[in-house]
Amino acid sequence: MEHSDTRLPSGTRSESIGVVGRVLLVDDEPTVREVVARYLERDGHTVDVAADGDAALKALARDPDIVVLDIMMPRVGGLDILREIRRTSDMPVILLTALSDETDRVVGLELGADDYVVKPFSPRELAARVRSVLRRSRSRPSTAIGRLTFDGLIIDTGAREVSVAGHVVELRPREFDLLAFLAASPRQVFSRSQILDQVWGSPAEFQDLSTITVHVRRLRHKIEVDPLRPRWINTVWGVGYRFEP
């Protein structure tokens, strides 16, 4: 963590947010747990802490609203915990990663992490990320009401269900939101920053643009016949993405 931001002045409170929940904070460093928990509690969250992967797996039984999860931990690592979470749940997960762990960050996004923060980090920034991820997990972006029907692709925005050639495709919530957002405006090109703002609900400066790249790649593997030659979600090089009706 950044040493300049590890203390909250006595008697102060973080910005009023209106979005609070139960946070499971998983990190094997006592200082990180103590300082981050203090910031989150000042924001009004209930915070459960776990010092290792085994304790984290047990703490999941308390049904947290969001998990802040360190990747590098002894015995059971953060990515293993993320895999276990995604077996049964779409609860939001923010990863804590080292600056050099680019591969782990990409794997984490592929596994379904909602966001990540690179160590050393500011507890204030992490608290803001928790607010942002909780807010967007509780409010879906506005999309067309009813069914969007294309050539073999049906997007039912009411049922939040997608089928390709008559077969239902299992999409994670963020994947569905991304597809529905693009399909609601056929052939309109959206930049990655615009997609972050509209679908993720947070400004680009609080997110890594590669998050969009990873989600588009994962979505293509689920709905495209040939993900390398996509029929539906096209890349507009140097700009962003568009849905081809």
N, C-alpha and C positions, 0 to 999 in steps of 0.2 A: 504494500500500500504506500501511497505518497505520505511521507511523514508530516508534511505541512497541513494535512487535512484529517488527522486521526483523532482530534478532540472536538467535541461539541461544547461550547461555552456553557457553564453552569446556568441553569434556569432558562435556557433558550430552547426553541423547538424548530424543527425543520419546517419548510413551507407547508401550509395547509393543502391537502391533496384531495380529500374526499374519496379516495380509492385505497382501501386497506384490506388486509387479509391475513391468513396464517402463512408465514414464511418458514420453510425448512432451510436452514443455513448449514451447509456441509463443508467443513474445511479442517485440516489437521493442524493448522497453526492457531494456537490459543489467542494470540493478539488479534488476528483477523476476525475470529469468532466474536471476541469481546467488543471490538470497535464497531464492526459492521452491525452486530445485533443492537448496539446502543443507538446507532443512526436509524435503523429500521423501527425500533420501538418508539423513538421520538416522532416518527411519522405516523404512529398509531397502529402499526402491525403487531400481531402476536408472533413471536419468534421462537421456534424450536431449533436447537443446535445439535449437531452431530459431529464428533471428532474423527470418525472414520466411516468407511463404507458399510461395515456391518451394522453400526448404530443407525446409519442413514436408512438402510433397508427396513429396519424395525420402525423408525420414525415415520415412514411413509404410511403406516397404518393410521396415523392421526389425520390423514387426508388433507395435506397442505394445499393452499391455493396456488403456491408457486415454490419452486425449489431453486436455491442458489447453490451451485455445485462445483467444487474444485475438481479439476481433472486429475491432478497428480496426488494420489493418496496411496498409502501402503495397503497391501492385501487386496481389497476390492477397490478398483479405480473408479473415477468419475464416469468414464464412458460405459463401464459395465453397469453402473447404477442407472445411467440414462437408458441403456438397452432394456433394463428391467422395467423401468417406468413406462417406456413406450410399448411394452408388450400388452399393457392393459389400460393405459391412460394417456390423455392428451394434455395433462396439466402442464402449465408453462414451466420451462427450465431455462435458467441463465447459467452459463458455464463460466468458471474462473480459470483462465489459462495463462501460461507463461508466454512472454513475447516470442520465444523461439518455437512454440508449439503450433505452427501453422497447420501441419498435417492433422493434429488432434482437433483443431478448431473446425477444419473442413469436415472431418469424420463426425464431429459433434453435430454440425448443421445437417449432414446427411442423415444422421440418426433421429433428427427432429428437434434439436435444441432451438429455442426461440431467439436467443441472443447470447452474446458472450462479452466478457470484460477481461482485458489483458492486464496481468500483474506487471509492475506495481500500479495500483489504481487508487482513485480518490473514493472514499466511502460515500461522499456526497453524490458522485456520479453514479455509483452502484445503486444508491437509494433511488435516484431518478430513473434508472433503468427498470428497477422493480416497479415503480409507479407506472411507467409507460407500458411495460409488458402486461401488468394486471389490467390496466385500462383497456388495452386493445383486445385482451382475451375475453373481456366481458361485453364488448360491443362489436358486433360484426359490421363490416363496411356495407354501405348501401349498394344493393345490386337490383337488377330488374326483378319484379315480382312474378312468380310463376315458373314456366318452363322456357328455357332457351334451347331451341331445336335446330341442329345443323345436320349435315350429311353424315348420319350414323352416330352423331354425338348429341346427347341430351343432358342438359344441366337443369335440374329441378331445384330452384333456389329456395322454394318453400320447404321441401323435404331435405334439402342439402344433400342431394344424391346425384351422382354422375353415372351415365351408362354409355358404353361404346359398343356399337354393333349389337345392341341388345343385352350386353353383359354389364352388370353393375361393377364399377371400379371403386375400390376403397381408397378414399383420399383423407389425409389429415386435415383438420380444420383450416390451417393456413394455406394448404394446397388448394382446397376448395375455394377459399376467399380469393386467391390469386387468379384462378381460372375464371370464376364468375365475374370478377372485376374486368378482366381483359375481354371476355366474351360479350359483356354488356355493351361494349363500344367497338364493334368489329372494324378492323383495319385502322383504327386509331393507334398511333405510336405513343407509348408511354416510356419515359426515361426511368431508370432504376430509382432515382430520387423521388419521382412522382409516385411510383408504386409503393415505395417505403412509406410515403406520407399518406396515401389513400388506403392501402391494405394493412400495413403494419401500424399505422396511426402514430408514427413518430418521425421527426425530422431526420434527414440523412446524416446530420452530424452526430446523431446518437446511435447510428447503425453502421454496419459494414456493408457496402454495396454488394459484396460477394454473397451476402445472404440471399439476394434475389437470384443470382446466377445458380446457386445450389438448388433453390426451390424450383426454378424453371426446369433444370435438368432432371430433378426427381419427378416432376409432373409429366414431363415428356416421356419418361420411361413407363409411366402408367397409362397414358392415353394415346400415345403415338404408335403406329405400326412399326415405323422405323425412327427411333429417337434421333438418329444422326441426320435424317432428312425429314424434319418435322412438317406435318401437314397443317396443324392447328396453331401452334405458338411459334411464330417466326422471329428471328433475331434481326433487328435493323442495326447493322454495324455502326458503332460510334454513337448510337442514340439510345436504343433500348429494345422493347419488344412490342409486338402487335399480335392480335388474334386474327387469323385468316378465316373468314366464314365460308 
